[in-house]
Amino acid sequence: MNKPNTLVSRWLLRFFFSTVLFATMLLVSCSDDPEPANEEELITTLTLTLTSSTGSAITMTFRDLDGDGLNPPVFTYSPQAPGTSAALLEANTAYTGSIELLNESETPAEDITEEIEEEADEHLFCFTVSSALNIVYAYDDEDDDGLPVGLKTNWETGDASTGTITIVLRHQPGVKTGTCPGGGETDIEVKFNVVIQ
């Protein structure tokens, strides 16, 4: 008579311990989950501002509010070279450059520039020019390892010419060397037209 009760008791005991073991394994596996990867932010707007030693400012803005959507990006230049869609720069002039990045798909707009500053060791702006100008990184725009970031730059134009400036933001967690293009991925790439005269 006691054998069936003993079998039931053993079965219940095994079931209880199996349930406790399964719950413990589930809790341990959840706590060992890796942290989610740092998701890339959406950058809808890049504004490059160049300020000359005389205080005159030039702005070039790229805005693409729908990202990879159907609407093309909008480029705005001020001042704009007459009869062109290009920024007008003075020949043989020194400028200081600064870049601002925004996500304007949110209200209010999210300032991505702050995130780049906070994660300076993971980001590098690369510049490619096809006109008579020279760009160097500003000495006070470096990460903790002394590598450039590129939010601040120094520009010097040469003689009259026309061409383009391509700005690429590279996301380089763990692989940044300060050399363009380097490893990592491209967060945004923008090509501005310029006229130097």
C-alpha positions in Angstrom: 0.0 0.0 0.0 2.8 2.4 0.7 4.7 1.8 -2.6 2.4 3.8 -4.8 2.5 6.7 -2.3 6.3 6.5 -2.2 6.5 6.6 -6.0 4.2 9.6 -6.1 6.3 11.3 -3.4 9.5 10.6 -5.3 8.0 11.9 -8.5 6.8 15.1 -6.8 10.2 15.6 -5.2 11.9 15.2 -8.6 9.5 17.6 -10.2 10.1 20.2 -7.5 13.9 19.9 -7.8 13.7 20.0 -11.6 11.6 23.1 -11.5 13.9 24.8 -9.0 17.0 23.9 -11.1 15.3 25.2 -14.3 14.4 28.5 -12.7 17.9 28.9 -11.3 19.5 28.2 -14.7 17.0 30.7 -16.3 18.0 33.4 -13.8 21.7 32.8 -14.2 21.5 32.9 -18.0 19.5 36.1 -18.0 22.1 37.8 -15.8 24.9 36.7 -18.1 23.3 38.3 -21.2 25.8 40.6 -22.9 25.0 44.3 -22.9 23.3 45.5 -26.1 25.6 47.0 -28.7 25.7 50.8 -28.8 23.2 51.6 -31.5 24.1 54.2 -34.1 22.2 57.4 -33.8 20.2 58.8 -36.7 21.9 61.9 -38.1 19.6 63.9 -40.3 21.5 67.2 -40.3 25.2 68.2 -40.6 26.2 71.9 -40.5 29.7 73.0 -41.2 30.5 76.6 -40.1 33.7 78.3 -41.2 34.7 81.6 -39.5 37.4 83.8 -40.9 39.9 85.9 -38.9 37.7 88.9 -39.8 34.7 87.3 -38.3 32.7 86.6 -41.4 31.0 83.2 -41.3 30.2 80.7 -44.0 27.7 77.9 -43.4 27.1 74.7 -45.3 24.2 72.5 -44.2 23.1 69.0 -45.3 19.6 68.0 -44.2 17.9 64.7 -44.9 14.9 64.4 -42.6 13.6 61.1 -44.0 17.0 59.3 -44.1 16.9 56.6 -46.7 13.4 57.7 -47.8 12.3 59.0 -51.2 13.0 62.7 -50.6 16.5 63.8 -51.6 18.7 65.7 -49.1 18.6 69.5 -49.1 21.9 71.5 -49.3 22.0 75.1 -48.1 25.0 77.4 -48.6 25.4 80.9 -47.0 26.8 82.9 -48.7 26.2 81.0 -51.9 28.3 81.6 -55.0 26.2 83.4 -57.6 24.7 81.1 -60.2 25.8 77.9 -58.4 24.8 75.5 -55.6 28.0 76.0 -53.7 29.5 77.9 -50.8 31.5 81.0 -51.5 34.9 81.1 -49.8 37.5 83.9 -50.0 40.9 83.0 -51.6 44.0 82.9 -49.5 42.1 83.1 -46.2 42.3 81.2 -42.9 39.1 79.8 -41.4 38.3 77.9 -38.2 35.8 75.2 -38.8 33.2 73.6 -36.5 30.7 70.8 -37.2 27.2 70.4 -35.6 25.2 67.2 -36.0 21.5 66.8 -35.2 18.7 64.3 -35.4 15.8 66.5 -36.5 13.4 63.6 -36.8 12.7 64.1 -33.1 11.1 67.0 -31.4 13.0 68.8 -29.9 15.9 67.9 -32.2 18.6 65.7 -30.6 22.1 67.1 -30.5 24.3 64.3 -31.8 27.4 66.6 -31.4 27.3 66.0 -27.7 27.4 62.2 -28.1 30.4 62.5 -30.5 32.2 64.6 -27.8 31.3 62.1 -25.1 32.5 59.2 -27.3 35.5 61.0 -28.8 37.6 57.9 -28.6 35.2 56.1 -31.0 34.8 58.8 -33.7 36.9 60.5 -36.4 35.9 62.9 -39.1 37.8 62.5 -42.4 38.0 65.3 -45.0 38.7 65.0 -48.7 39.0 68.1 -50.8 39.2 68.7 -54.6 39.9 72.4 -54.5 42.7 74.8 -53.4 42.3 74.5 -49.7 44.1 72.7 -46.8 42.4 71.3 -43.7 44.1 70.3 -40.4 42.6 69.1 -37.1 42.4 71.7 -34.3 44.9 71.0 -31.5 42.2 71.3 -28.8 39.9 68.7 -30.5 41.4 65.4 -29.4 40.3 62.3 -27.5 41.9 61.1 -24.2 44.6 59.3 -26.2 45.6 62.5 -28.1 44.0 61.4 -31.4 42.0 63.9 -33.5 38.2 63.9 -33.6 37.5 66.6 -36.2 34.6 68.6 -34.8 37.0 71.5 -34.8 39.4 72.2 -37.7 41.6 74.9 -39.3 41.2 75.7 -42.9 43.3 77.7 -45.3 42.2 78.5 -48.9 44.5 79.0 -51.8 44.0 80.7 -55.1 40.6 80.8 -56.9 39.2 77.4 -57.7 36.0 75.3 -57.6 35.6 71.9 -56.2 34.1 69.8 -53.3 34.7 69.0 -49.7 33.6 65.5 -48.6 33.1 65.0 -44.8 32.9 61.4 -43.5 32.2 60.6 -39.8 33.8 57.2 -39.0 32.6 55.2 -36.0 35.6 53.3 -34.7 35.1 51.7 -31.3 38.3 49.9 -30.3 40.0 50.4 -33.6 40.6 54.2 -33.8 44.2 55.2 -34.9 43.6 58.8 -35.9 44.3 57.9 -39.6 41.6 58.2 -42.3 39.6 56.3 -43.2 40.8 53.6 -40.7 38.6 50.8 -39.4 35.0 51.0 -38.3 31.9 52.1 -40.2 30.6 55.3 -41.7 28.0 57.1 -39.7 27.4 59.9 -42.3 29.0 61.0 -45.5 28.3 64.5 -47.0 29.8 66.2 -50.1 29.6 70.0 -50.2 30.3 72.2 -53.3 32.7 75.1 -52.9 33.8 78.1 -54.9 37.0 79.9 -53.9 37.4 83.4 -55.3 
